[in-house]
């Protein structure tokens, strides 16, 4: 591995803090956590870009031209950062998890190739048209470009989730021995690509991305409206974001409930971890949970938690209607996932989901009364909540991925068996540290660009930055040329 080469072949044992398996899992988890922020930005922003582009071309309204121009630039930033953060993950299959790559290569190679050639290039080519072709192509071509960019983003998500859904509920394969290694051989492409998990995961993930971006659009719009109340374009964007939240936030809760039943049917161990359900039998549903001690943070159990629960409702949801249904407990398994991470991530995700529903209903009421942009409290609440959509998306992803442990391919290949046998703890730890530093830099760079775009928009609206770093109200006598 690279770190030892850079150190002249000397093994710095002082750096070997983590085992190769743990460091590799943390490294892949970290890279995909950052990557998913930008991937979700592309997926969630695509419908907004299509709508703003269509309205701009159709109405020739300055509001939509301003919104299209701003959010296409944000989309471009997300696309570039998503590409930069996503490429290393494919290499990690070979450097950190070669056994997984060898065992599952025949199943995952096709969808990953489709993602690159069918989705990535489609998105990249027509994003160029969106960025530079407004005065160079016809109106229909320009609108079609926005649609194809959105199709590319959503296709990309589809093929990536095909791979992940297969790892969760593998189908359409048989295990054979090839060159002394047990590998999965593709036997039914339709069954392998369209697994039982795929529709649940795809709908939930795409909707979560739209919610995350709707909150971002609402937050940016609310900030600009707060600084410039008569900014018509951003009042329009704020109303649109609220309408989208009214639809998507409640739908996510309803869909998540049904998704949970599917998880219990296909991965009962993960379902038990989500509720920290240890003893087989009737299961409660914990609406709220508070630790009685610090130990409860790392080992949540009924006797060390203060919970607000609905008795037997866990059984009802798991079975689809039977309050007395038996739910298998974690004590039935020899090895469990990190229960605390799954349990608290699930609580955090669900809690934020209800917060989003509340914000959506509050905003809908204000919009109905014609006071959406006049409510300072609501604008401040939306600004504060703008990053929470991504927090909910990440914690939901942690429930999905960490809850699957100890399996990298459910029921077939353990994560410990997938890690490279030649990788040392020193190498894995040093590369993990490197990825943390580089990816933090990339996130900060993206946030800086977003801040720069917002400041540019405020300057265009006549709002200027004071010497103390705070933005003043409108200064009509100052123009963009000054």
C-alpha positions as CSV (number, residue, x, y, z in Angstrom):
1,X,0.0,0.0,0.0
2,X,1.0,3.6,-0.6
3,X,1.8,4.8,3.0
4,X,4.6,2.2,3.5
5,X,6.1,3.2,0.2
6,X,6.1,6.9,1.2
7,X,7.7,6.0,4.5
8,X,10.6,4.1,2.8
9,X,9.3,0.7,3.8
10,X,9.6,1.4,7.5
11,X,6.7,0.0,9.5
12,X,5.8,2.8,11.9
13,X,4.1,0.6,14.5
14,X,3.1,3.7,16.5
15,X,0.5,4.5,13.7
16,X,-1.2,1.1,13.8
17,X,-4.1,2.1,16.0
18,X,-6.8,0.4,14.2
19,X,-7.2,-3.1,12.8
20,X,-7.3,-3.4,9.0
21,X,-11.0,-4.4,9.1
22,X,-12.1,-1.5,11.3
23,X,-10.0,1.1,9.5
24,X,-11.2,-0.1,6.1
25,X,-14.8,0.0,7.2
26,X,-14.3,3.5,8.6
27,X,-12.5,4.6,5.5
28,X,-15.3,3.4,3.1
29,X,-18.0,4.6,5.5
30,X,-16.4,8.1,5.6
31,X,-15.9,8.4,1.8
32,X,-19.4,7.2,1.0
33,X,-20.8,9.6,3.7
34,X,-19.2,12.5,2.0
35,X,-20.0,11.3,-1.5
36,X,-23.6,10.7,-0.7
37,X,-24.0,14.4,0.3
38,X,-23.2,15.4,-3.3
39,X,-24.9,12.5,-5.0
40,X,-28.1,13.4,-3.1
41,X,-27.7,17.0,-4.1
42,X,-27.7,16.1,-7.8
43,X,-30.7,13.7,-7.4
44,X,-32.7,16.1,-5.2
45,X,-31.9,19.3,-7.2
46,X,-32.7,17.7,-10.6
47,X,-36.5,18.3,-10.3
48,X,-35.9,21.9,-9.3
49,X,-33.6,22.5,-12.2
50,X,-36.0,21.0,-14.7
51,X,-38.9,23.1,-13.3
52,X,-36.9,26.4,-13.2
53,X,-35.6,25.8,-16.7
54,X,-39.0,25.0,-18.1
55,X,-40.6,28.0,-16.5
56,X,-37.8,30.3,-17.6
57,X,-38.1,29.2,-21.3
58,X,-41.9,29.2,-21.2
59,X,-42.5,32.5,-19.4
60,X,-39.3,34.4,-20.0
61,X,-39.8,35.6,-16.4
62,X,-36.8,37.2,-14.8
63,X,-37.6,35.3,-11.5
64,X,-37.1,31.9,-13.1
65,X,-34.1,32.9,-15.1
66,X,-32.4,34.0,-11.8
67,X,-33.4,30.8,-10.1
68,X,-32.3,28.6,-13.0
69,X,-29.0,30.3,-13.2
70,X,-28.3,30.0,-9.5
71,X,-29.3,26.4,-9.0
72,X,-27.7,25.1,-12.2
73,X,-24.4,26.4,-10.7
74,X,-25.1,24.7,-7.4
75,X,-25.9,21.5,-9.3
76,X,-22.6,21.7,-11.2
77,X,-20.7,22.1,-7.9
78,X,-22.5,19.0,-6.6
79,X,-21.8,17.0,-9.8
80,X,-18.0,17.9,-9.7
81,X,-17.7,17.1,-6.1
82,X,-19.7,13.9,-6.4
83,X,-17.4,12.8,-9.2
84,X,-14.2,13.6,-7.2
85,X,-15.5,11.9,-4.0
86,X,-17.0,8.9,-5.8
87,X,-14.1,7.7,-7.9
88,X,-11.9,6.6,-5.0
89,X,-14.6,4.3,-3.7
90,X,-14.3,2.0,-6.7
91,X,-10.6,1.7,-6.1
92,X,-11.2,0.8,-2.4
93,X,-12.9,-2.4,-3.6
94,X,-9.4,-3.5,-4.8
95,X,-7.2,-2.0,-2.1
96,X,-9.3,-2.7,1.0
97,X,-11.9,-5.3,0.0
98,X,-10.4,-7.5,-2.7
99,X,-12.2,-10.6,-1.5
100,X,-15.5,-8.9,-1.9
101,X,-14.6,-7.6,-5.4
102,X,-13.5,-11.1,-6.4
103,X,-16.5,-12.8,-4.9
104,X,-19.2,-10.4,-6.2
105,X,-17.5,-8.9,-9.3
106,X,-19.7,-10.8,-11.7
107,X,-22.8,-9.4,-10.0
108,X,-21.8,-5.8,-9.3
109,X,-19.6,-5.1,-12.3
110,X,-22.4,-4.7,-14.8
111,X,-24.5,-2.2,-12.8
112,X,-21.5,-0.1,-12.0
113,X,-20.5,-0.1,-15.7
114,X,-24.1,0.9,-16.6
115,X,-23.9,3.7,-14.0
116,X,-20.8,5.2,-15.6
117,X,-21.7,4.8,-19.3
118,X,-25.5,5.2,-19.2
119,X,-25.9,7.8,-16.4
120,X,-22.7,9.6,-15.7
121,X,-21.9,10.6,-19.2
122,X,-25.5,11.5,-20.0
123,X,-25.5,13.8,-17.0
124,X,-22.1,15.3,-17.8
125,X,-22.7,16.1,-21.4
126,X,-26.1,17.8,-21.0
127,X,-24.9,19.6,-17.8
128,X,-22.5,21.4,-20.2
129,X,-25.4,22.4,-22.3
130,X,-27.2,23.8,-19.3
131,X,-24.2,25.7,-18.1
132,X,-23.0,27.2,-21.4
133,X,-25.7,26.7,-24.0
134,X,-28.6,29.0,-23.1
135,X,-27.8,31.3,-26.0
136,X,-26.4,28.6,-28.3
137,X,-29.2,26.1,-28.5
138,X,-32.9,26.3,-29.1
139,X,-35.5,26.5,-26.2
140,X,-36.7,22.9,-26.7
141,X,-33.2,21.6,-26.7
142,X,-32.3,23.5,-23.6
143,X,-35.3,22.3,-21.7
144,X,-34.6,18.7,-23.0
145,X,-31.1,19.1,-21.7
146,X,-32.4,19.8,-18.2
147,X,-34.6,16.8,-18.4
148,X,-31.7,14.5,-19.5
149,X,-29.5,15.8,-16.7
150,X,-32.2,14.9,-14.3
151,X,-32.6,11.5,-15.9
152,X,-28.9,10.9,-15.7
153,X,-28.8,11.8,-12.0
154,X,-31.7,9.5,-11.2
155,X,-30.4,6.7,-13.4
156,X,-27.1,6.9,-11.5
157,X,-28.9,6.5,-8.2
158,X,-30.8,3.5,-9.7
159,X,-27.7,1.5,-10.7
160,X,-25.8,2.2,-7.5
161,X,-28.8,1.1,-5.5
162,X,-29.1,-2.0,-7.7
163,X,-25.7,-3.0,-6.3
164,X,-26.5,-2.2,-2.7
165,X,-29.9,-3.8,-2.8
166,X,-28.4,-7.0,-4.1
167,X,-25.9,-7.0,-1.2
168,X,-28.9,-6.6,1.2
169,X,-31.1,-9.2,-0.4
170,X,-29.0,-11.2,-2.9
171,X,-30.8,-13.0,-5.6
172,X,-30.1,-14.5,-9.1
173,X,-26.8,-16.1,-8.4
174,X,-25.2,-19.3,-7.2
175,X,-22.0,-19.8,-5.2
176,X,-19.3,-21.7,-7.1
177,X,-15.6,-22.4,-6.6
178,X,-13.4,-20.7,-9.2
179,X,-9.6,-21.0,-9.0
180,X,-9.9,-22.2,-5.4
181,X,-12.1,-19.2,-4.4
182,X,-15.8,-19.2,-3.7
183,X,-17.5,-16.6,-5.9
184,X,-21.0,-15.7,-6.9
185,X,-21.9,-16.6,-10.5
186,X,-24.7,-14.7,-12.1
187,X,-27.6,-17.0,-13.1
188,X,-30.6,-14.7,-13.5
189,X,-29.8,-11.1,-14.3
190,X,-33.4,-9.9,-13.9
191,X,-33.6,-11.4,-10.4
192,X,-30.2,-10.1,-9.5
193,X,-30.8,-6.6,-10.7
194,X,-34.4,-6.3,-9.5
195,X,-34.1,-7.7,-6.0
196,X,-37.0,-7.4,-3.4
197,X,-35.1,-4.6,-1.7
198,X,-34.6,-2.4,-4.8
199,X,-38.0,-0.7,-5.1
200,X,-38.1,0.1,-1.4
201,X,-34.6,1.4,-1.2
202,X,-34.9,3.4,-4.5
203,X,-38.1,5.2,-3.6
204,X,-37.0,5.9,0.0
205,X,-33.6,7.2,-1.1
206,X,-34.8,9.4,-4.0
207,X,-37.5,10.9,-1.8
208,X,-35.0,11.5,1.0
209,X,-32.7,13.3,-1.5
210,X,-35.6,15.5,-2.7
211,X,-36.5,16.4,1.0
212,X,-32.9,17.2,1.7
213,X,-32.6,19.6,-1.3
214,X,-36.1,21.1,-0.6
215,X,-34.8,22.0,2.8
216,X,-31.6,23.4,1.3
217,X,-33.6,25.5,-1.2
218,X,-36.0,26.6,1.5
219,X,-33.1,27.6,3.7
220,X,-31.2,29.6,1.1
221,X,-34.4,31.2,-0.1
222,X,-35.5,32.1,3.5
223,X,-32.1,33.7,4.1
224,X,-32.2,35.8,1.0
225,X,-35.9,36.8,1.8
226,X,-34.9,37.6,5.3
227,X,-32.3,40.0,4.0
228,X,-34.3,41.2,1.0
229,X,-38.1,40.7,1.7
230,X,-39.2,41.9,-1.7
231,X,-36.9,39.4,-3.6
232,X,-39.6,38.0,-5.9
233,X,-37.6,35.1,-7.2
234,X,-36.6,33.8,-3.8
235,X,-40.2,34.2,-2.4
236,X,-41.2,32.0,-5.3
237,X,-38.5,29.4,-4.5
238,X,-39.4,29.4,-0.9
239,X,-43.1,28.7,-1.7
240,X,-42.1,25.9,-4.1
241,X,-39.8,24.3,-1.5
242,X,-42.6,24.4,1.1
243,X,-45.1,22.8,-1.4
244,X,-42.6,20.0,-2.1
245,X,-42.0,19.4,1.6
246,X,-45.8,19.2,2.2
247,X,-45.9,16.3,-0.3
248,X,-42.6,14.5,0.3
249,X,-42.2,14.7,4.1
250,X,-45.4,12.9,5.0
251,X,-44.9,10.4,2.2
252,X,-41.5,9.5,3.6
253,X,-43.1,8.6,6.9
254,X,-45.8,6.4,5.3
255,X,-43.3,4.8,3.0
256,X,-40.8,4.3,5.8
257,X,-43.4,2.4,7.9
258,X,-44.0,0.0,5.0
259,X,-40.3,-0.3,4.3
260,X,-39.7,-1.3,8.0
261,X,-42.0,-4.3,7.5
262,X,-40.0,-5.3,4.5
263,X,-36.8,-5.1,6.5
264,X,-38.3,-7.3,9.3
265,X,-39.3,-9.9,6.7
266,X,-35.9,-9.9,4.9
267,X,-33.4,-8.8,7.6
268,X,-35.0,-9.5,11.0
269,X,-31.7,-8.9,12.8
270,X,-31.5,-5.4,11.4
271,X,-35.1,-4.7,12.5
272,X,-34.3,-5.9,16.0
273,X,-31.3,-3.6,16.2
274,X,-33.4,-0.6,15.1
275,X,-35.5,-1.1,18.2
276,X,-32.8,-2.6,20.5
277,X,-35.1,-5.6,20.8
278,X,-33.1,-8.3,22.6
279,X,-35.6,-10.9,23.8
280,X,-37.7,-12.8,21.2
281,X,-41.4,-12.0,21.7
282,X,-43.8,-9.1,21.5
283,X,-42.0,-5.9,20.6
284,X,-42.8,-2.3,21.6
285,X,-42.3,0.7,19.4
286,X,-40.0,3.3,21.0
287,X,-41.2,6.8,20.0
288,X,-38.6,8.5,22.2
289,X,-35.7,7.1,24.1
290,X,-33.3,8.7,26.6
291,X,-30.3,7.1,28.2
292,X,-30.3,6.6,31.9
293,X,-26.5,6.4,32.0
294,X,-23.6,6.8,29.7
295,X,-23.6,3.0,29.3
296,X,-26.9,3.2,27.5
297,X,-25.3,5.3,24.7
298,X,-23.2,2.3,23.7
299,X,-25.5,-0.5,24.8
300,X,-29.2,0.5,24.6
301,X,-31.4,-1.9,26.5
302,X,-34.8,-1.7,28.1
303,X,-33.4,-1.4,31.6
304,X,-31.0,1.4,30.9
305,X,-33.3,3.6,28.8
306,X,-36.2,5.9,29.6
307,X,-38.6,5.4,26.7
308,X,-41.9,6.7,25.5
309,X,-43.2,3.6,23.8
310,X,-46.3,2.2,22.3
311,X,-46.8,-1.4,23.7
312,X,-46.9,-4.1,21.1
313,X,-46.9,-1.6,18.2
314,X,-43.5,-2.9,17.1
315,X,-45.0,-6.3,16.6
316,X,-48.0,-4.7,14.8
317,X,-45.8,-2.8,12.4
318,X,-43.4,-5.8,11.8
319,X,-46.3,-8.2,11.0
320,X,-48.6,-5.7,9.2
321,X,-51.4,-5.9,11.7
322,X,-50.8,-8.5,14.5
323,X,-50.1,-6.9,17.9
324,X,-49.2,-10.3,19.3
325,X,-46.7,-11.2,16.5
326,X,-43.3,-12.6,17.7
327,X,-40.3,-10.5,16.8
328,X,-36.9,-12.3,16.9
329,X,-34.6,-10.7,19.4
330,X,-30.9,-10.0,19.1
331,X,-30.1,-12.6,21.7
332,X,-30.9,-15.3,19.1
333,X,-27.9,-14.3,17.0
334,X,-24.2,-15.2,17.6
335,X,-23.0,-11.9,16.3
336,X,-24.9,-8.6,16.1
337,X,-24.3,-5.3,14.4
338,X,-23.2,-2.3,16.5
339,X,-26.6,-2.0,18.0
340,X,-26.1,1.5,19.5
341,X,-25.2,3.0,16.2
342,X,-28.2,1.5,14.5
343,X,-30.6,2.3,17.4
344,X,-29.6,5.9,17.8
345,X,-29.3,6.6,14.1
346,X,-32.8,5.3,13.6
347,X,-34.2,7.5,16.4
348,X,-32.4,10.5,15.0
349,X,-33.7,9.9,11.5
350,X,-37.3,9.4,12.6
351,X,-37.2,12.4,14.9
352,X,-36.0,14.6,12.1
353,X,-38.6,13.2,9.8
354,X,-41.4,14.4,12.1
355,X,-39.6,17.8,12.4
356,X,-39.8,18.1,8.6
357,X,-43.5,17.3,8.6
358,X,-44.0,20.0,11.2
359,X,-42.0,22.5,9.2
360,X,-44.0,21.6,6.0
361,X,-47.4,22.0,7.7
362,X,-46.3,25.3,9.4
363,X,-45.1,26.6,6.1
364,X,-48.2,25.5,4.3
365,X,-50.4,27.3,6.8
366,X,-48.4,30.5,6.5
367,X,-48.5,30.3,2.7
368,X,-52.2,29.8,2.8
369,X,-52.5,32.9,5.0
370,X,-50.2,34.9,2.7
371,X,-47.6,35.4,5.5
372,X,-44.9,32.9,4.5
373,X,-42.2,35.6,3.9
374,X,-43.4,37.8,6.7
375,X,-42.9,35.3,9.5
376,X,-39.4,35.9,10.8
377,X,-39.6,32.9,13.1
378,X,-40.4,30.6,10.3
379,X,-37.6,32.0,8.1
380,X,-35.2,31.5,11.0
381,X,-36.5,28.0,11.6
382,X,-36.1,27.0,8.0
383,X,-32.6,28.5,7.8
384,X,-31.6,26.5,10.9
385,X,-33.1,23.3,9.6
386,X,-31.6,23.5,6.1
387,X,-28.7,21.0,6.8
388,X,-30.9,18.6,8.8
389,X,-32.2,16.9,5.6
390,X,-28.7,15.6,5.0
391,X,-28.3,14.6,8.6
392,X,-31.5,12.5,8.3
393,X,-30.3,11.0,5.0
394,X,-26.9,10.0,6.4
395,X,-28.4,8.5,9.6
396,X,-30.9,6.6,7.5
397,X,-28.0,5.3,5.4
398,X,-26.1,4.2,8.5
399,X,-29.2,2.2,9.6
400,X,-29.2,0.5,6.3
401,X,-25.4,-0.2,6.1
402,X,-24.4,-0.7,9.7
403,X,-27.5,-2.7,10.4
404,X,-26.4,-5.3,7.8
405,X,-23.2,-6.1,9.7
406,X,-21.5,-8.5,10.1
407,X,-22.4,-9.2,6.5
408,X,-21.1,-7.4,3.4
409,X,-23.3,-9.8,1.3
410,X,-26.2,-10.8,3.4
411,X,-25.9,-14.4,4.4
412,X,-22.9,-15.1,2.1
413,X,-19.8,-13.1,2.9
414,X,-18.8,-11.5,6.2
415,X,-17.1,-8.1,6.2
416,X,-14.2,-9.6,8.1
417,X,-13.7,-12.1,5.2
418,X,-13.8,-9.4,2.6
419,X,-10.9,-7.3,3.8
420,X,-7.5,-7.7,2.2
421,X,-5.3,-10.3,4.0
422,X,-2.2,-8.3,3.1
423,X,-3.4,-4.9,4.4
424,X,-1.8,-3.8,7.7
425,X,-3.4,-1.7,10.4
426,X,-0.8,1.0,9.8
427,X,-1.5,1.3,6.1
428,X,-5.3,1.3,6.7
429,X,-5.1,3.9,9.5
430,X,-2.8,6.2,7.5
431,X,-5.0,6.1,4.4
432,X,-8.1,6.7,6.6
433,X,-6.5,9.8,8.0
434,X,-5.6,11.0,4.6
435,X,-9.1,10.5,3.3
436,X,-10.5,12.4,6.3
437,X,-8.3,15.4,5.7
438,X,-8.9,15.6,1.9
439,X,-12.6,15.0,2.1
440,X,-13.1,17.6,4.9
441,X,-11.3,20.0,2.6
442,X,-13.6,19.2,-0.3
443,X,-16.7,19.7,1.9
444,X,-15.4,23.1,3.1
445,X,-14.6,24.1,-0.5
446,X,-18.1,23.2,-1.6
447,X,-19.6,25.2,1.3
448,X,-17.4,28.1,0.4
449,X,-18.6,28.1,-3.2
450,X,-22.2,28.0,-2.0
451,X,-21.6,30.9,0.3
452,X,-19.9,32.8,-2.6
453,X,-22.9,32.2,-4.8
454,X,-25.3,33.4,-2.1
455,X,-23.3,36.5,-1.5
456,X,-23.2,37.2,-5.2
457,X,-26.9,36.8,-5.4
458,X,-27.4,39.3,-2.5
459,X,-25.0,41.8,-4.2
460,X,-27.1,41.5,-7.3
461,X,-30.2,42.3,-5.2
462,X,-28.5,45.3,-3.7
463,X,-27.6,43.8,-0.3
464,X,-24.1,44.6,0.8
465,X,-21.7,43.1,3.3
466,X,-20.6,45.4,6.2
467,X,-17.2,45.7,7.6
468,X,-18.1,43.3,10.5
469,X,-19.0,40.6,8.0
470,X,-22.8,41.0,8.3
471,X,-24.9,41.8,5.3
472,X,-26.8,45.0,5.4
473,X,-30.2,45.8,3.9
474,X,-30.6,47.1,0.4
475,X,-28.4,49.9,-0.9
476,X,-30.2,51.0,-4.0
477,X,-27.6,53.6,-5.0
478,X,-24.8,50.9,-5.3
479,X,-24.8,48.8,-8.5
480,X,-23.1,45.6,-9.5
481,X,-20.5,47.6,-11.5
482,X,-19.2,49.5,-8.4
